[in-house]
Amino acid sequence: MNQTLIKNINIWTMDERDSRFFGWILLENGRIASMGEGETPDCESVIDGEGGVLTPGLIDIHSHIGLYEDGLGFEGADGNEDTDPSTPHLRAIDSVNPMDRCFEDAVNAGVTSVCTGVGSANPIGGSFIIMKTWGSKRVDKLIVKSPAAIKFALGENPKNTYNDRDETPVTRMATAAIIREQLIKAKRYSEDIAEYERLKGTEDEISRPDFDIKCEALLPLFDKEHPLKAHFHCHRADDIFTAQRLANEFGLDYVLIHCTDGALIADELAEDSPAIVLGPIFGDRGKPELANHDISTPAVLSGSGLRFALCTDHPETPIQYLPLTAALAVRGGLSSKEALRGITITAAEILGVSDRIGSVEPGKDADFTLYADEPVSMMTQPLLTAVRGKVAVNKII
């Protein structure tokens, strides 16, 4: 049995009760076995936390880590198959290089899990995965969930990509039309398969629809019990509303990614209370869609009662600056508690994996970060980071 005890620590659970107490945590076979205050259990492997603050491992809810390799140009750019505007069948797991040095940067910054995947050149780009940032050189062994979402993109990026070639789409109308057409095809494909299954073995039996890999990739979006999430890249207000229109039209479980104009339409968003990912907060206004980029946006959305997480959009903001993203949100008026939630439990909840990561609770993956003091600070760096109960970074010794 593989056990490790970490004692003399201030534990910030980030669970529903948001408990904070001084005590210990026992790790066993990659999971949190137990934790408590007072007398510690017997354990051969003990780490003295020296009064530090232990939080869940940080989660970057939206990035492209491993698909755009550090220091490389075309050779390491595997995030956009910009030769076809509709590519839902592309899988991030086939493109991520876990030996990219940025994974080391991530774990050194306390980031233990990421949602990573395709870029935003195509109206429908492909799938995202949720994975650990450390523990193997093989991506298959790092997976938390695959696929985790299908990526859709609205606005400037698809327009710019295909305008350069004078191909569709060059307008927002065409971008939405491509998404709508593919979703209609997938929904009909799903209905035809259901009808085939219903009639199979009867005198009215029909042929199964011809295999369509693009429609097959989109089928999980229509699963009534456990739908795959639709992640919509959208910055500008009208694109945000188009994302909602499309999602509502097809009954999708959707997430608004970036939502740069969110502060301008917070009252409208509050009517639907969508899941939102804000970021990158740490960056410039490098294109027209980012004209309203401001570090106060998280605080404004919080004031409207909206649920959101924070991201780096790596490599737009390097992943090691995810904690600084949270600190900048605090500078913009967000509470430090909610900023930390935005890179831990709220991120896990929006991704649909809060049963495994995002908080410090018995039974969950033993992913956590230990700090000398306040975690959400411009100056704070992790003393210790663990992934699945194994110490990846240790600056205490």
N, C-alpha and C positions, 0 to 999 in steps of 0.2 A: 504494500500500500504506500503510495507516494504522498506524504503529508509535509506541509510547511506551516509553521505558526508565525504570524507577525503580531508583535505585541507593542504596547506603549504607543498607541496611535489614536488620533482623533478621527473617527469614522463618520464620513458624511454619506449616508446611504443613497440619497436621491430617489428613494422609493416613495410610495403614496403618502407615508407619514413624514417623509423628509427628516428622519431621525438623525441626530448628531450626538455622539457620545464618545467618551474615552474608554478604550478597551483593547480588544484583540480580535483577530480573524484567523480561522483555521481553514487551510486549503487542502483539498484531497482529490487526487486524480483529475486535476484540471477544473474542479468546481469549488465553489464556496461551500464547505461542509457545515460550518457553524461560526458564530461570532457572539461576542458578549462583553460584559464589563467584569471587573473584579478578577478572581483567581483564574489563571490560564490553564488550559488542558495540557497534559503531558505530550511532548512532541520532540523528536530528536533534532529536527531542523527548525531553528528559531532565528528570526530576524527581528532585531530591536529597532522599531521605527523612530525612537528618540523623540517622541512627542509630535511627530509630523502629522499632516492632514492626508487621510486616504480617501480618495474619491473613485467612482467607477472609471474605467479606462475611457478615454475620450473617443467620440465617434464623429467622423467627418461624413455627413449624410449625403454629400454630392461632390464627386471629384472624378478625375480621369487618370488617377495615379496608376502607373503600370502600362497605360496605353500611349502615353507621350513621355518617352524616356528622357531622363535628365541628361543634358549635354549633347543630345543627338538631334539631327534634323529629320529629313524624310525617312532615314533608316529606322528611327525609333517612333515614328508617328503612325500609330495604328488605331486611331480613334474615329476616323471618318472615312467611310467608303463612299466618297462623293462622286460616284459614277451612276447612281440610281437614287432618285429621291425617296423611294420607299423600300427600306431594307429591314423589316421587323425580324427577319430570321437570323440576323447576325448576333452572335453571342459574345459577350465581353470575356467570358472565361477562355475563349480561344485567342484572345488578344493581349491579356494581361501578362506582363513579365514581372514576376515577384522578386527577381534579382535586380530590378531597378534600384539604384541607391536611395531613391526617395522613400522607399519603405523603411529604410534605416533612419532617415530623417524623421519620419512619422513616429516611430516607436520611441525615439529619443525625446520627442516632444510630448509623449504621453498618449498619442493617438494609437489605440489598439484595434479599432475596427473602422472600415471605410465602406461606403457604397460607391462603386466605381463602374464606369462604362463608357459608352460611345459618346461622341461629340454631338454638336448641334447643326451640322451642315445639312442634314436631311430632314424633311418633315417627319419621317419615321426612321429612326436611326438603328434601333436594335435593343438588345437587353443590357441591363445592369446586373451586377452581382454585389452581394455583401460578403466581405472577407476580412480575415485577420491581417494585421500588418507584419506579423512575425511568427516564426515557428517552423517554417519549411521553405525549401526552394521550389516546391511544386505547388502550383496554385490550387490544384484539386484538394490538397490537404488543409488549405486555409479557408475554404468556403464555409460561410455561415448560411447563406441562401443563394441559390442560382436556379433559374433567373429570379431576380428580386423586383424588377420593374421593366416596362417597355418605355423607351425614350421617344418623345415627340418634341418637335421644335417649331416654334412660331416666330414671326418677325424677321429681323434683319439677317440672321445667319443663313437660313436657306435661300433667301432672296439674293444675297451677295454671291453665294456659292454658284448658283445656276445662272444668274445674270451674266457672269463672266463668260458663259458659254452660249448665251442666248437660248437657253433651254428652260422648260417649265420646272419649277415655279420661279417667276420673276415678280409676282405680286403676293400680297397676303391672302387674297382670294384663292389663288391657285394652291398655295400652301395648305390652307384649310381644306380645299377640295380634294387634294391628294390623300390627306388623312381620312376624310369622310369616305371617299371611295374605297379605300383599303379596309376600313372598319365595316362598311356595309358588306363587302365581299366576305370578310371573316365571319360576320354574324350569320349571313346566309349559309356559309359553309358549315358553321356550327349547327344550324337548324337542320340542314340536309343530313348531317351525320346522325343527329338525334333521331330523325325520321327513319333513317336506315337501320339504326339499332332497334327502334320500336317495331319495325316490320320484319326484322330478320327472323327467318325460320317459319314465317307464315306464308300463306298462299299469295299474299300481296307484297312479298319481299321485293325490294328494289336494290339497285347497284349502289355500292358505296361511292361517294363523290371521289373524283380523281384527286390524288394527293396534291396538295398545294402547300409548299413549305412556308410561304409567307402567312397564309391563313392559319396554318398549324401553330405558328409562333404567337399569334394573337388570340388563339382560343382561350388561354387562361384568363384573359381580361374579362371574359363572360362567365366564368365559373361563379355560380351563385353562392356557394358556401365559402370558398377561399379564393376570391378574385385576385389576380395579379395586378399590381398597381401600375397606373399610367402616370409617368413623370413628364410634365409639360414645361419645356424651356420657354419662359415668357418674361420679358422685362417691362414692356410698355403697357399702359393700362388697357388699351384696346386688345392687345394680344392676351392679356390675362383673362379678359372677359370671353375672348374666343376660345381659350382653353376650357373655361367653365361651360361654355355653350356646347362644345363638342363632347365633353365628358358627360354632361347631363343628357345629351341626345342619345348617347349609347349606354348610359347607366354605368359609367366607369368609376372605379375607386381611384381618385386622382390626387396628385400633389402638384402644387404650383412651385416650380423651381426658379429661383432668383427673385421674382416679384419686386423688381426695383421700384416701380411706381406704387407699391403697396400703400405707402403712407398717404398718397393722394386720393386713394379710393378705399380707405380703411372702413368707412361706414358701409359702403356697398359690399365689401368682402365679409363684414360682420353678419350680413343677412344670411350667408351660406356657411360661414365658419369652415372654410376649406383648410386642409393641411398645407402649410407653407414652408418653404426653405428659402432663407435669405442669404444672399452673398453672391460673390465675394464682397465683404464689407471693406476689407483691406485692399484698396486698389484705386485706380483712377477712373475718369469718365472718358474712356478711350473710344467710344462710339456713340452715335446719337441716342440710342436706346438707354444709355446710362446717364442722360442729362440730369435726372433727378436722384442720382445715387447720393446717399447721405447716411452717416453713421447713426443718425437719430431714428431711422426707419424702424428698427426693432422696438424701440421704446414706444413709438406711435402705435404700432400694431399691438403691442402688449396692452396699451391703454384702451384699445378697442376690444380687448378680450380674445384676440386671435391667437391660435396655437402655431408656433413656428420653431424651426431649428435653424442653426447657423452652419454655413459651409465655407470652404476655401475655393471650390471649383478648381482645385489643383489641375494644371500648373498655373492657372491665372493668378492665384495667390499660392505660393509654395505651402505644402501641407503642414510643415513644421510651425506655421504661423496660425494654425487654428486657435490655440489659446489666446493669441493676440487679437484675433477676430472677435472673440468674446469680450476681451478687455476693451476694445474699441467700442463695442456696443454699450458697455457700461459707461464709457466716456460720453456716449451719445444719449444717456439717460435711462438705460435699462438697469434693473437691479442685478447685482452680481449673482444672486441666487438663480434668477431666471436665465441669465447668460450661461451659467454652468449647466442648467437643465437643457439649454439649447444645443449643447454638444455632448450630452449624455442621455438621460432618460427620454426627453421629448424626441430626440433624434431616433432613438430605438423604437418608440411608440409609432412614430410616423412611418418608419420602415416596416413595422409589423413584426419586430423581433425582440420586443421588450421582455419576452419570457426567458431570453438567454443573456442579453447584454443591456447596459444602460443604467443599472443600479447595483448596489452592493447588498445582496440578499442570498441566503442559503439556497442552494440548488442551481444558482446561475453560474455562467462561465466565470472563472476566477481571473477576470481582466480588471486591473485597477492601476491607479497611479498614486504615488506618495509624494507629497510636497512638504517643504520645511514650514510653509505658512500659507497664506491666502492663495488658493489655486488660480482665481481669475485676477491676474495682475500682469502688468507689462513686464515686470522683472522676474516673475516666478519661473523656475525650471524644475522638472521632476527630479526627485532623488532616486526614485525606484519605479520601474514600470514592469508589470507582469502581464503575460498573455497566456490564458488557459493554465494558470497556476505556476508557470515557469517564468523565472525572472529574466527579462530581456535586457533591462538597464538597471544597474545598481551603482549609485554614487555614494552610498552610505559607507561601504567598506573601504 
